[in-house]
Amino acid sequence: MADSVEKTAVTVRIGGEDHTIRANVEPEYTKRCAKLVDERITEIRRQLGLVESHKAAILAALSITDELFQAQTELEETQGSLGARAQELVRRLEGTLAQEEDG
């Protein structure tokens, strides 16, 4: 099955190397993603000193994944809390409407 969205190539610099990325998203989005990865690699190299490029990339990927998982957990907790609050509001509204019908 052919993609209906055309892939765009964009060259980005990550870890001191240029990489051409082909993706079916806006080039600015790809650049933002690459910038985050590059910044995380730079941060890890600064914190740990001399570290091999592939090890810095692995540590950056783990760090970004940790952030993703934490954000997903926070989102799930927020959604659960909002769902419970919405159910409580529905229960209260139904109670109020039932009282008005009886009264």
Rosetta blueprint (number, residue, H / E / L):
1 M L
2 A L
3 D L
4 S L
5 V L
6 E L
7 K L
8 T E
9 A E
10 V E
11 T E
12 V E
13 R E
14 I E
15 G L
16 G L
17 E E
18 D E
19 H E
20 T E
21 I E
22 R E
23 A E
24 N L
25 V L
26 E L
27 P H
28 E H
29 Y H
30 T H
31 K H
32 R H
33 C H
34 A H
35 K H
36 L H
37 V H
38 D H
39 E H
40 R H
41 I H
42 T H
43 E H
44 I H
45 R H
46 R H
47 Q H
48 L H
49 G L
50 L L
51 V L
52 E L
53 S H
54 H H
55 K H
56 A H
57 A H
58 I H
59 L H
60 A H
61 A H
62 L H
63 S H
64 I H
65 T H
66 D H
67 E H
68 L H
69 F H
70 Q H
71 A H
72 Q H
73 T H
74 E H
75 L H
76 E H
77 E H
78 T H
79 Q H
80 G H
81 S H
82 L H
83 G H
84 A H
85 R H
86 A H
87 Q H
88 E H
89 L H
90 V H
91 R H
92 R H
93 L H
94 E H
95 G H
96 T H
97 L H
98 A H
99 Q H
100 E H
101 E H
102 D H
103 G L
